[in-house]
Amino acid sequence: MVRARLTLIAILPFVGGCRDFSQHGGGEPLRPDPAPITLRTSRSSPLDLEIAGDLTGAPQGSTRYLTREDLLGLPQATYTVRDDANFAGPTKVSGVSLEELAKEFAASPTADMVVALCDDRYRANYPRAYISAHHPVLALTINDQPPERWPKDSESHELYMGPYLISHAKFDPSSGVGKDWDEPQIPWGVVRLEFRDEKTVYGGIALKGPIAQMPAVEAGYRIARQNCFRCHNMGDEGGQKAGRPWTVLATWAKASPQYFGEYVRDPKAKNPRATMPGFPTYDNSAISTLTYYFAAFHDSEALRDRKSH
């Protein structure tokens, strides 16, 4: 698989979206709402899920914990998934929808993104539009088994995919905002969820002014925002799995656009030790727009630095 990994999103826009999960690709009806859960202030087990951001009943920026028993006590969605690259074939998945988690634990109506952070510093961002279109679920059991009995990673590295992963009953790109950015976010090794504000999370990589309205730059931004931001950070936001921040990508795109595009398609052809997955299905238009965006980001950062001095 292309390892895709989480933050918790919001509130009113998601409530009701998965109350009857059978309306969104099949599955068993959700159980009635359970009694409220008290968030824990300390970890009691390696299987506890960290949650953070703007939480109900906790100071801003706090980290709290949910046990597996807490999560299993919430309404569950159960389905058989057939199109998740993490699994070799049809697989039974049970867990809690991100809509349900947001309804239970997000304190602010402005928290409109769920971010999932993984044990290797990979992260997946779930904006409101993605959650509403695809109804992702935090998996608690796979084929009725707990994490220690889950299948190993699909890339044959024999890696443990717990303690949590995220999947969908069925991922339908046509129900998303645009095929050029709407790819499945199916991270494993998830250890933390955050309730966040989308504008804050994306603020550091969003261009401003007339250049941001250019069609090529705007299209490249959508691709970069969903795909590159999983492993490459800008400051405190974005994944840090790659170890190369956003500004490095921007420098590559500006200095050598052809090399940049070829690397995106097939990293190992440029560096045999590269661990980044390639994107061979990106056509020339996708590569061009991605390069335009990063080159524009480089120019924007360079201009800002000159003004600050």
C-alpha positions, 0 to 999 in steps of 0.5 A: 500500500501507499502508507496513508495515516489522523486529527478529529473533526468537527461536530454539527456537519458530521452528526447524522452522517453515519448514524445508519452506516448501512446507508454508506456502503453496507454494514450493521446498524449502529448501537444506541448511544452509550453513557458519556465517557470520561477522558483520562489524564494519563495512559494506562496501556500501550493500546490507549489512544491519545486525543488532543486539540480542542476537547470537551471538558479539557483545557485548550491543547490538552492531551487525554486518553481513551482505552480500547474499552472506552472506544468499544463502548461507543456505537460501532460500524461493521462492514466488509471492505474490498478495496483497502490496499492494507488488506489482501482480500475482503476483510471484516472491519469494526470500529468507531466512525470519525463522525461519532468521535467528533460528536463525542469529544470535539469541544468547538464547532470550529473544529472541522478537521480530524488529524491522525498521527502515526507511530512513525510520524506519518499523519493523515488529515481528514477535512470536513469534505473528506469525512462527509464524502467517505465516512472513515472509521477508526478500526478496533477489530479486524476479522473480529481480532484485536490488534495483536492478531491483525494482518501485517503490513501489505508491503511485506515488511512484517510490520504491526499495523496497530494499535489503530488504523483507519479504513472505509466501507468503500472508497468512492473517489467520485463522491469527493471534491476532485479526483486530482486530490481525493485519494484514500487516507488509510493510515495504520499505526495510528496512535493519536487523534486531534480535533483541529481547525482546517485553516490553521492546519493548512495555513502554513502551506496555503499561498495568499494573493493573486498567485494562489488563484492561478488554476495550475497553482491551485490544482497543485496545492490540492494535490500537495495538501492531501499527499505530500503533507502526510510525510513532509512538514511545514513547521509544526504542521504536517507529517515528519516521516520523510525528514524533509520539510516543505521548504526543501520540496519547494527548493527542488521544484524551483531549482530543477523542475524536471528532476522534481517531477521525475522523483515524484513519479519514481523516487527509487530511479533517482535514489535507490535508497528512497523510501517514498512511494512513487506516484507513477499514475500522475500524468503530465498535468498533475506533475506540472501543477504540483511543480507550479505550486511548489515553485510558487511557494518557494518564491513566496517564502523568498519574498517574505524572507526579504521583506522581514530583513 
